[in-house]
Amino acid sequence: MDVPYDLTSYVRVLKMATTPTTNEFLQVSKIAGAGILLVGLMGFLIGAIMLVLTGGGI
């Protein structure tokens, strides 16, 4: 591990990085939210199917 090289590469990346515009932030937020909802829906559906298949519930 070459520490001086690693540090200079990290500094170079930080200098290139910029703050996202409002539109970029909103787009990323919408995509991340949709992904969270999709994963939650899939988990709910799998749980509901397992509940029906195993005869669980009341």
VMD Tcl script that draws the C-alpha trace (Angstrom):
set ca {
  {0.00 0.00 0.00}
  {1.62 3.21 -1.21}
  {0.20 5.80 1.21}
  {1.48 8.99 -0.51}
  {0.12 7.80 -3.87}
  {-3.22 6.88 -2.32}
  {-3.55 10.25 -0.61}
  {-2.78 12.18 -3.79}
  {-5.36 10.17 -5.72}
  {-7.96 10.83 -3.02}
  {-7.20 14.56 -3.07}
  {-7.46 14.61 -6.87}
  {-10.90 12.97 -6.73}
  {-12.09 15.41 -4.07}
  {-10.94 18.37 -6.16}
  {-12.89 17.06 -9.17}
  {-16.05 16.40 -7.14}
  {-18.83 18.98 -7.34}
  {-22.06 19.53 -5.45}
  {-25.01 18.13 -7.39}
  {-27.61 20.50 -8.78}
  {-31.12 20.41 -7.39}
  {-32.37 18.47 -10.41}
  {-29.61 15.88 -10.11}
  {-30.31 15.45 -6.40}
  {-34.04 15.04 -6.98}
  {-33.48 12.49 -9.74}
  {-31.13 10.40 -7.58}
  {-33.56 10.65 -4.65}
  {-36.47 9.44 -6.79}
  {-34.48 6.50 -8.15}
  {-33.25 5.51 -4.68}
  {-36.77 5.81 -3.25}
  {-38.20 3.70 -6.06}
  {-35.55 1.05 -5.40}
  {-36.36 0.98 -1.68}
  {-40.07 0.65 -2.42}
  {-39.44 -2.12 -4.96}
  {-37.32 -4.14 -2.54}
  {-39.92 -3.65 0.21}
  {-42.74 -4.73 -2.10}
  {-40.81 -7.83 -3.14}
  {-40.19 -8.72 0.50}
  {-43.87 -8.23 1.31}
  {-44.97 -10.40 -1.60}
  {-42.52 -13.17 -0.71}
  {-43.72 -13.05 2.90}
  {-47.36 -13.18 1.83}
  {-46.72 -16.13 -0.49}
  {-44.84 -17.99 2.25}
  {-47.69 -17.32 4.66}
  {-50.21 -18.78 2.23}
  {-48.06 -21.78 1.32}
  {-47.29 -22.74 4.91}
  {-50.87 -22.25 6.08}
  {-49.86 -19.70 8.68}
  {-52.00 -16.92 9.96}
  {-55.10 -17.24 12.09}
}
mol new
graphics top color blue
foreach p $ca { graphics top sphere $p radius 0.5 }
foreach p [lrange $ca 0 end-1] q [lrange $ca 1 end] { graphics top cylinder $p $q radius 0.2 }
display resetview
